[in-house]
Amino acid sequence: MTKEKRKPTRLAVHSKANIKLGGRSIKAESENVSLNGAFVTAVRQDELNDVVGFNFSHLPISAKAKVVRVTNEGIGLHFENTLLD
């Protein structure tokens, strides 16, 4: 059995979101979110280590994030600051 490496609790949060890279905005949907990161599905998947802007479409929450995981199911983001900073 593998032990979970993430410390902050992730919550299932299904919400429309946007990922911004350069001058383009990509529609996404969050699958789960923690204070330090999120896993999202998007039409176009960014490259590992890209630094992107992330925000929820209907909430005043935004963050700068690094793409730390890319799978067929979506993109793992690690926020540069926690959502409480």
C-alpha atoms as a printed R data frame, in Angstrom:
   type eleno elety resid chain resno       x      y       z
1  ATOM     1    CA   MET     A     1   0.000  0.000   0.000
2  ATOM     2    CA   THR     A     2   1.421  3.393  -0.991
3  ATOM     3    CA   LYS     A     3   1.404  6.200   1.515
4  ATOM     4    CA   GLU     A     4  -0.011  9.538   0.349
5  ATOM     5    CA   LYS     A     5   2.804 12.107   0.025
6  ATOM     6    CA   ARG     A     6   0.573 15.172   0.099
7  ATOM     7    CA   LYS     A     7   0.111 16.717   3.539
8  ATOM     8    CA   PRO     A     8  -2.807 19.135   3.032
9  ATOM     9    CA   THR     A     9  -6.213 17.505   2.750
10 ATOM    10    CA   ARG     A    10  -7.712 17.560  -0.722
11 ATOM    11    CA   LEU     A    11 -11.411 18.196  -1.106
12 ATOM    12    CA   ALA     A    12 -13.555 17.177  -4.062
13 ATOM    13    CA   VAL     A    13 -14.421 20.559  -5.581
14 ATOM    14    CA   HIS     A    14 -16.016 20.425  -9.007
15 ATOM    15    CA   SER     A    15 -16.036 23.970 -10.324
16 ATOM    16    CA   LYS     A    16 -15.409 25.729 -13.606
17 ATOM    17    CA   ALA     A    17 -11.956 27.299 -13.695
18 ATOM    18    CA   ASN     A    18  -9.488 28.988 -16.022
19 ATOM    19    CA   ILE     A    19  -5.815 28.303 -16.642
20 ATOM    20    CA   LYS     A    20  -3.817 31.187 -18.100
21 ATOM    21    CA   LEU     A    21  -0.523 30.687 -19.897
22 ATOM    22    CA   GLY     A    22   0.981 33.547 -21.844
23 ATOM    23    CA   GLY     A    23  -1.834 35.420 -23.517
24 ATOM    24    CA   ARG     A    24  -4.283 32.545 -23.713
25 ATOM    25    CA   SER     A    25  -6.962 31.340 -21.323
26 ATOM    26    CA   ILE     A    26  -7.964 27.669 -21.219
27 ATOM    27    CA   LYS     A    27 -11.290 26.513 -19.808
28 ATOM    28    CA   ALA     A    28 -10.876 23.880 -17.110
29 ATOM    29    CA   GLU     A    29 -12.786 22.173 -14.322
30 ATOM    30    CA   SER     A    30 -11.391 21.444 -10.896
31 ATOM    31    CA   GLU     A    31 -11.684 17.888  -9.618
32 ATOM    32    CA   ASN     A    32 -10.070 18.396  -6.207
33 ATOM    33    CA   VAL     A    33  -8.400 21.266  -4.396
34 ATOM    34    CA   SER     A    34  -6.188 21.760  -1.336
35 ATOM    35    CA   LEU     A    35  -4.490 24.816   0.121
36 ATOM    36    CA   ASN     A    36  -1.359 23.944  -1.901
37 ATOM    37    CA   GLY     A    37  -2.684 22.644  -5.190
38 ATOM    38    CA   ALA     A    38  -5.424 21.338  -7.432
39 ATOM    39    CA   PHE     A    39  -6.139 18.645  -9.987
40 ATOM    40    CA   VAL     A    40  -8.033 19.935 -13.017
41 ATOM    41    CA   THR     A    41  -9.307 18.683 -16.334
42 ATOM    42    CA   ALA     A    42  -8.803 20.920 -19.353
43 ATOM    43    CA   VAL     A    43  -9.301 20.802 -23.113
44 ATOM    44    CA   ARG     A    44  -5.579 21.355 -23.659
45 ATOM    45    CA   GLN     A    45  -3.027 20.006 -21.255
46 ATOM    46    CA   ASP     A    46  -0.014 22.134 -20.435
47 ATOM    47    CA   GLU     A    47   3.540 20.858 -20.218
48 ATOM    48    CA   LEU     A    48   5.191 19.662 -17.040
49 ATOM    49    CA   ASN     A    49   6.849 22.569 -15.157
50 ATOM    50    CA   ASP     A    50   4.842 25.279 -16.980
51 ATOM    51    CA   VAL     A    51   3.964 28.147 -14.639
52 ATOM    52    CA   VAL     A    52   0.340 29.155 -15.121
53 ATOM    53    CA   GLY     A    53  -2.296 31.398 -13.647
54 ATOM    54    CA   PHE     A    54  -5.273 29.574 -12.119
55 ATOM    55    CA   ASN     A    55  -8.630 30.919 -11.035
56 ATOM    56    CA   PHE     A    56 -12.119 29.678 -10.338
57 ATOM    57    CA   SER     A    57 -14.714 31.103 -12.723
58 ATOM    58    CA   HIS     A    58 -17.263 31.969 -10.014
59 ATOM    59    CA   LEU     A    59 -15.082 32.547  -6.942
60 ATOM    60    CA   PRO     A    60 -12.644 35.361  -6.128
61 ATOM    61    CA   ILE     A    61  -9.767 32.899  -5.768
62 ATOM    62    CA   SER     A    62  -6.706 32.911  -7.999
63 ATOM    63    CA   ALA     A    63  -3.147 31.646  -7.760
64 ATOM    64    CA   LYS     A    64   0.067 31.240  -9.692
65 ATOM    65    CA   ALA     A    65   0.789 27.523 -10.055
66 ATOM    66    CA   LYS     A    66   3.325 25.109 -11.493
67 ATOM    67    CA   VAL     A    67   2.226 22.086 -13.520
68 ATOM    68    CA   VAL     A    68   3.607 19.145 -11.522
69 ATOM    69    CA   ARG     A    69   1.652 16.270 -13.058
70 ATOM    70    CA   VAL     A    70   0.163 15.583 -16.483
71 ATOM    71    CA   THR     A    71  -2.032 12.519 -17.059
72 ATOM    72    CA   ASN     A    72  -4.726 11.483 -19.525
73 ATOM    73    CA   GLU     A    73  -7.260 12.493 -16.855
74 ATOM    74    CA   GLY     A    74  -5.941 15.998 -16.177
75 ATOM    75    CA   ILE     A    75  -3.296 18.321 -14.785
76 ATOM    76    CA   GLY     A    76  -1.846 18.485 -11.268
77 ATOM    77    CA   LEU     A    77  -1.040 22.034 -10.125
78 ATOM    78    CA   HIS     A    78   1.073 23.159  -7.173
79 ATOM    79    CA   PHE     A    79   0.276 26.695  -6.012
80 ATOM    80    CA   GLU     A    80   3.270 28.984  -5.426
81 ATOM    81    CA   ASN     A    81   1.466 30.346  -2.359
82 ATOM    82    CA   THR     A    82  -1.313 28.689  -0.414
83 ATOM    83    CA   LEU     A    83  -4.827 29.895  -1.151
84 ATOM    84    CA   LEU     A    84  -4.803 31.626   2.245
85 ATOM    85    CA   ASP     A    85  -1.721 33.793   1.519
